[in-house]
């Protein structure tokens, strides 16, 4: 092997390895963010708007290299959380009216 051949193959190996690094990093970030959103879903004290924002951010920025089931799961969670309220409606009871509300005509 000549010097140029060795240099060329070394350069090729360096470029190939460097090209995969960004992809692996992106997949890792996607995995970490997915697990973060899953953790927020498991916490009862986290408001639905925060959960929805997490899934929307994941779907927008972190789906590169992710499996189809994760992408579909995130879409389902977003649809479910759109209908959720920030208020715990089970604990709230409307006040009882003692008198009917009278309209005031100006």
N, C-alpha and C positions, 0 to 999 in steps of 0.2 A: 504494500500500500504506500502510496505517496503521501507526502505531507498534506497536500491539498485534499486528498480523499479523506484522510483522517479528520482534517479540520472541517470539511463539509459535513461529514457524518456526525461529528460532535455538535456542530451548529444546528443540524436538523434535529438531533435529539433534544437540544436545549429549547428550540422553538416548539417542538411537539409537546414537551412537558409543560412549558409555560402556557401554552394554549389551553390545556386541560385544567389548569389551576383556577382560572376564572369560572369555568363551568362548575367545577366541584364546589367552589365557594358559593356560587349562586344556589346550587341545590341544597347545600348545608344551611344557608340562610333561610331558604324556603321551608326546610324541615323545622328549624328552630321557631320560626314565626307561626307555623301551623300548630306546633305544640303549645305555643303561647296562647293562641286563640282557643285551643281546646281547654287549657287551664282556666281561662276566663269563663268559659261555658260551665265549668264545674263549680265555680264560686257563686254561691247564692246572693252575695251582697254586691255583685257587679251589675250595673244597670244594662238593660238590653241595648241601649244606644252605643255604649262602649263596646259591647260584644259585636254588634253589627259593624261598627267602624273597623274593628280588628279584622273581621272576615272580608270586608270590602277592600281594605288595604292589602291583605294577603292575595286576594283574587287579582288585584290590579298589578302588583309589583313582584310577587314571589311565586308565581306558578311555573316558572321556567324549570324544566326537568322533573316536575312533580307528576305523580301518577294520576290517571283520569279519575279514579275514585275519590281522591282528595279534592280535586277541582270541583267535581260534582257535589261532594259533601259541603264544601264552602258555599256553593250556589244555593243549596237547600237551606243551610243555616241563615243565609242572608234573607231568603224569602220568609223563613219562619220569624226572624227577628224584626222584619218590617212591621208585622202586625202586633208585636209586643209593646207593652207600655212601660214607661219608667216608674209608674206607680203600682204598688201592690193593690190591686182593685179588690181583693178579697177582704182586706182589713178595713176598707173605707165603707162607711154607711152614710147615706144622704141624711141631712138634718130633717127632722120632722117639722113641717110647716104648721104653725099654730093659727095663722090667719092667712087668707089669700092675699097675694100681692096686689095692691091697687095701683092702677096706672094713673100717672099724673099727666093731664093734658096741658100743654103750655099755652 
